[in-house]
Amino acid sequence: MITSGEVSPQIGYFAAVIFRNRGRRDLARQLLQNSLSSYIAFPEQEAAKQLLKEIQAESATDGVEGHSTIPDSQRNNSRGVTDKATSRSTNPGPE
């Protein structure tokens, strides 16, 4: 439902922030583009424009030497917590 465009631009912005923090820049970008193309003004409009610029800049640096090429879905989130689906322990622990 969120990605179908059936949400207000303000809710789209907040959802985009969450998706970006969870490593889903693709969804965040889509939500921001939808929010910013709406004829409805919302208080976070300038913040949404800035966030979209940041996401586009991050996407542009993927694959550039010195930058990560890990897919968004496998990156750590903004709190430094590894996604459970991608974390693997290399330490077998006590025997």
N, C-alpha and C positions, 0 to 999 in steps of 0.2 A: 504494500500500500504506500509506503513512504516513497519508493522510487517511481511510483506510477504518476506522480505529479498531483496527487489528490490532497496535498497538505498545504497549509498557508506558507507564504514565503518565510515568515519568522520561524515556524516549526522546521521548515526545510533547512534553515541556517543552523539551528541548534542540533538537528540530526547530523548535518554535515560535520560539525565540530566533533561530535561523538565518533562518527565513522572515521574521520581523519585520525583521531587519537587511537583508534583501534587498528590503524594501518590500512584502512579501506579508502585510499585516496580516490579511486575510481568512482565509488558511490558518493563520496563527499563532493567531488567535482561536479557530478551530474546534479546533485541537489542544489548546489550553489548556483549553477547555471540556470536551473529552473527558477529558483527564488529571484535571481537578479533579472530574469527576463519577464517576470510578472509585472503587471500594471499596478499592483498593490504595493504601496510603500510600507516599509517596516523599520523600526528603530535601529536594527543592527545592519542596515544596508551597507554602510561604509565598512563595517567589520567584515561583512560577507565578501565585499570586493577585495579587501586585503587578504583574506584567507584564500580566496580563489587564486590570487597572484602568487601566494606562497606555495600552494599546491602545484600550480603550473611550473614554478621554478624548481621545486623538488623533483617533479617528473622530468624536467629538462636535464637535471644532473644525473639521473639514473644511467648507469652504464659508462659514465665519465670516470676516468682514472681517479682513484681516491674516494669514489662514492660507491655506496652499496648497490648491488644489483639484485638483492634479495627481493622476491615478489612482496607486494604490500601485505598479502595475507599471511606471510611468514615472518614479518618484522616484529620486533618487540613493540609494545605499546608505549605511550608517553610516560608511564610510570616505571618503565624498566622491567616490567613483568613479562616473562616469556609466555607466548601462547601455548597452552597445554598440548595442543595437537602437534606442535613442532618441537617441544622440549624433549630431550633425551638425556638420561643420566649416563655419564661415562664411568662413574664410580659405583662399583657393585655393592659397596657398603660392607659392613662387618660380616664375617662368615660364621 
